[in-house]
Amino acid sequence: MSDAIISEPGHRLKPLTPAMLRELSVRSNLRGATQSLGHYGLVVLIGALVWKVSSSYGVLWALPLMVVQGYFVAFLFMAVHETAHKTAFRSRGLNLAVGYLSGFIIGLPYEYYCLFHWDHHRYTQDLEKDPELIVGVKPKSGTQLALAYSGLLQVAGRLWLMLGHAVTGKVVVPWIPENKRGTIATEARAYVVLYALLLALSLWFSSALLLWVWIVPVIVGQFFLRPYLYAEHTGCERTRSAFENTRTTYTGALVKWFTWNMPYHVEHHAYPSIPFHALPKLNAIVDGEIVYRGRGYIRTTRETWAWFRRQRQAG
């Protein structure tokens, strides 16, 4: 993805020099492996605890752990995102391996997401071309708004789309080029076959392991992930400048770790070739140019919720 910053007239930017951009854009297998193994290690650890507690004391006792697991699993989305940019690792093979695995776990076909996300960067906040806005839920009531923030509609929508691609072989969404449609259909079929195989094995062994350590946490985790994702652009300007159409949210170190530093989202959109581990350094350079600044995710979620309500009332 291009590193060019496109600014509207009158907005002063503080771009990086070529030397600074080269330095910040260095990718690292070590940093990528540390982040990935740490994240996956916690998923495995909490998953083991969920299974141990649920099998020993009953499912109800494991519910708090499932909520924690939901947060950890849902934010594997960030691994999909970073590897889609091929910036998680220096190695292309490692980017693909972690991307495919993470995408499978959260039910988001990796090749499909790469193309979807490419157009999101090209057309950020363009109502007619940004895929996130095209497929985004447009709530017309308070109930629909609450469902939108649960993330359940979005997950159901992408799984239904994947199933449609797998069954019909037809891919017609505008962000998938014609020469890639066969690849996307094949990918969807592979996902569906693997999911069906795992379901069959679970039924064969009469095991609820995957249900409690994976499926339920994925669903629960959407309640954390979707408000986070809405914070990235909701209520920002519909311009071509990353410094105006995107929000950086200032939050704690733990949240930044699980989100692979993506709260520095203005920085990421302005310079998408810079890997996740260099975004704090980039923030120190361009912080003064950022227009939309979230102060924690609780406060920012209140602001994005209020924005949606205003849009609904105005419409």
C-alpha positions, 0 to 999 in steps of 0.5 A: 500500500502506498505511503503517499499522504494526500491532503486537502488544501489548507491542511499543513502536514509534517511528513517524514523525510525519506530517511526517517520513512526508511528507518521506521519501515524496517520490518522484523521477524523477531518483533513479529514473532514476539507479538504473535507468539505472545498473543497466541500463547495467551489464547492457548493458556486461557483456552486450556483454563476454560476447558479445565474449569468447564469440564471439572466444575461446569460451564457456568464457572468458566464463563468469566474465562470465556469473556477473557478468551473472547477478548484475546481471540477477537483481537487476532483480527489485528494479526490478520490486519497487520499481515495483510499489510505484510508488515508483521514480519520481514518474511512474506511466508511468515506473514501469510502463515500467521494471516491465514491461521488468524483469519481462519480462527476468527472466520475472516478469509485472509485473501478476501480481507487483503483485497477488502482492506486494500480498497479501504485504504484507497477510498477511506471514508468515501461513501461510494467506494470504501468497503467498510462503509458499503457493508457497514450497518446503517442503524435505523433504531436504537435496537439496530444500533445496539446490534451494530455495536455487538458486532454480531450482524457483521460476523453473520454477514461475512460468514453468509457472504463466505458461504455464498462464495463457496456454494455458488462460486460467484464473487460480485462485490466491487472490491474483488478484481475479476482476476481474483474472484476464482481465488476468493471462491476457492478460499471460501470453499476451503474454509467451509470444508475445514469448518465442516470437518471440525464440526464433524470431528466434534460430533464424532467425539461428542466433544464441546471443546471447540464450542467453549474455547473457540466458538463462544469466545469468538462471538463474545469477543465481538462486543469488544472488537466492534466498538474498537473498530468504530473508533477508527473512523466514525465521525471523522471527516470525509476527506482524503487526508489520513490526518482528517478522516481517521482517529488515533485513540490514546489508551493504555499499554495493555490495550495497545499490545492486544491491538498491535498498536493500531490505536495509532490509526491516523499514523497507520493510514498516513504511512501504511508501510510502517510496521506495528512496532514502529507506530509509537515512534511515528506518533511522536513525530506526527502527533501535532497534526492529528485532528481526531484524538480519542481519549480512551475507548470508553469515552470514544465509544460514547462519542461514536454512539452519539454520532450514529444517533445524530445521523439516524435522527438527521436522516 
